[in-house]
Amino acid sequence: MKKHSLILFLVLQSALAIAFPARINSWNVDRDLKTLNAHNINVDNVNRATGTIVVYLRDDSEMALLLDEGFSAEKLPDLARENAARLHQNSSKDAPKDDYYTITQYNQFMLDTAAQYPNICSLSQIGTSVQGRPLYFMKITDNPSLEEAEPEFKFISSIHGDEVVGYDMCIRLIQLLTSEYGNNTRISNLVNNTEIWICPMLNPDGFVLGQRFNATGIDLNRNFPMPFGGNQHPDGNPWAHETIAVMDFGNLHNFVLSANYHGGALVANYPWDYTFALAPDNALLIEAALTYARHNLPMYNSTEFNQGITNGAEWYVITGSMQDWNYGFTDCMDITLEISNNKWPPASQLPTFWAQNQESMLSFMEFAQRGIHGLVTSQSGSPLSATITVQGNAKVMHTDPAVGDFHRLLLPGTYTVTASAPGYLPQTVDITVPVSGSVEYNFVLDEAQAVDLIGQLRDIDGFGIPGVSVSIDTVPASNATADALGCFVFSGIPEGQYHITFRSGNQLVHEQDILLTMFNNRLVFVQIEPQQSFYDSCESITNWTANGPWAAVTHMGESVITDSPSGNYANNTLRILRITNPISLQNIIEPTLSFKAVYDLENGYDFVLVQASTTTSNWTELGRITGTQADWQDFSYSLQQFSGQNVYIRFALDSDWSVNGDGIYLDDITVAGIGADQIVFGDVDSDGLISVKDAQAVIDYTVGFDPLPDIDSLPWSTERVTAADVDLSLVLDSKDAWLIGQYLYDPEFRFQAQSGEEAVLPSVSLNAEHIDDPSFIYYVVSGTPAGEFYCIDWQLLPQDGVTNSEVTPSGDIFDGISAFNPHLLKYAHAQLGGSGNLSFAFAYNTSLPGINLAYSVNGQSDVLNLPSSVANEDLVEPPAVFVLQQNYPNPFNPSTRIEFSLPKDQEAWLGIYNTRGQLMKTLLNGQTAKGSHQTVWNGLDDNGLPVASGIYLCKLVSGGKSQVRKMILMK
Ligand SMILES: [Zn+2]
């Protein structure tokens, strides 16, 4: 109890200290900012053009410290304090016409507005200030009590209590939205389609005291934890009441866009504040800031900031800002808006500020609709708590689990987007955001089934690599040891996206990303030894041209190259280590620079730049190293942009004016890639592993589908044909598909291309059995001996005089790899297990004495003549049999044609199931006429919603018979 009172006493003491602004005239802004940061002095504003730094000091002792440090500093008049004292003398509860609202009037305004507009307003108190004042957010949206699939947006003002123009702008915005809703189409659309949250005053205590800080002397905009495991309390203070309230509120919601209002400058400032590294959404953040600045002409025409915007760190680095917290810890892209040079201008200027900001506020709120939005749900329609990732962008976004909606703000362009949820199969699609700005896409995820991953690691020659440790990043990670043939099994792994690593001792042998599914669970990984174009063990610096004292030394028991062989590097130095002769990247693909290093560089101020160039000028930065690392760390940078050229590499140590360290130690500098002549036989789709997908690609190729349009559209490149032609027959046929399958099933089996030995396949011949039916010609063709019917492809040779021909593969085709192109009457199939039998029913109508079927079974080609046993000139009716044709096209997007025929008039049912056996769509149900029918499935379910990419089963049921076809929707 005693201790508690003591703390309270201290808090009161600090609240009583009088804070005030001061101006520093600076000759070296960056150096002075660093010193001020080191002393925890609160920097409020920086003007680089005039060399002015405005600080906000807690008390006179901080002023004394500045003078001690030799700063030229002067106290500024504290107009805000006088303004606040005058304003808050007014105890009226009525809103004034021509002045700022007092805090009492403001609270009353919020309560009154919520009461007056209950259909679009709801008032939330997110917490209380240190002195007990409510922290309000007004929620403005249609159906304010419901969670809807709308982007959540927020404005916050006056985290600094003496910066009050934004406070008034937010109040005016609330008035505009509520009074114009239903009268103005633009405002109505905005309110109907956005969940808007507005907090005009986040620091009411500071506002009443007329000061920047909260009541305990904390600058709330330096009080947030830093992203990515950075300092939790960068200002050395515990989190303030107000800070905690905002963080709790932000974590509870799914904000996608926001801005916070300040005064003292005119600029839209975007993340990051704490680092010069660019944010993953840098281009979008710039566009968001410009969207505000463009409509605020004094801001846009700024002479200090180009187009009225700035990157936070470029202006001046601060830590613990609210915008960095928003973007680092939540999905919310937050920008900091400085909207008045004078923090507390006379109230008579407020109408002018409103004229400058109104359009900016509306346009910025509308920006929340940009990009891709939609739902992530299960097959049964339940909303999912999912992540949304965009390829090439490190920022992971999330759905609102209540509704399953996501709003991924993106600029126009085409993006590869993945939706993932625990327990569900991730789904990846390419989505184009049109120039108009916005597109909807709904993800429907399949529930993940537990499957066994049956794998093998082989070398480039097809030999299994024994004894490696295998690890897959399930939670917790699963581990296995490969057997003598390099084989391993992980049992009961949920379908999903994984990263698998192979190690021999501590050495990484191979790593790979995989999408594990029930149809893609038998995988052969191929380990390729990288081909080195350059290697330096760093015993000397003979390969290098050095600028500065670079030398080879022994460090931590290794021969290494360092910038500073004796002691620390110097201040204000640039030391360059450049390779003397360029490295040729001509014969490698995916060239990569790698090395290991330990280093000691002043974090955030001194850097080692890793650069490359095709000349010895115009250096491209591959990366920059800063901070301290006492253990060897591996670095790796792609040199893809220099593929096929000669490239120079250099390391440039660049230090600033103060604080230096031991520098960097480099070892094992390597440029390597995959040899351009390396062909991974069987890896048809070049994804680094051999799987059923490769066999399917060959089968699709055989029937004339374009199997890999994104990778290598038909006709395939020589390299791809070579990778697929594993039997060296110079022809791609079902035999190659079967051999790829065999490679997956038999860990000792090697392709002819690897072993030189031809695989001996069982001899199979085709039999044609005429089925006697007076109304049409009907043959069933099957192979003998049954059960050894491994791989086949055939084509009905086109002949005049054949009409209404229909082909029906039947038998155990689901487990095999097959494709049928009805337009070319081409079929191909490879039965991996080797046990299934297969037959085809050919029904046709002809006056010819017979038709020809060209086929190849297990690589042996022939032509089978199917004679017509009767003259059929009198036949006019098309053949009528119970047949469900393979859909065409297949794979398809967005729609596909389904043909079937019935032997007589009867009840029939046709529908689509997903692979979980759930009925997605009923296409036909009722009495149906004899003969051929066709229908189109447009990829929508019975609720009219688009179904996800994936495998679907089409089923025809009629007259006691049923038939199923597998079809693939690829969006
Ligand atoms: Zn501020």
Boltz pocket constraint, residues with backbone or C-beta under 6 A from the ligand:
constraints:
  - pocket:
      binder: B
      contacts: [[A, 44], [A, 160], [A, 163], [A, 221], [A, 261], [A, 262], [A, 263]]
      max_distance: 6.0
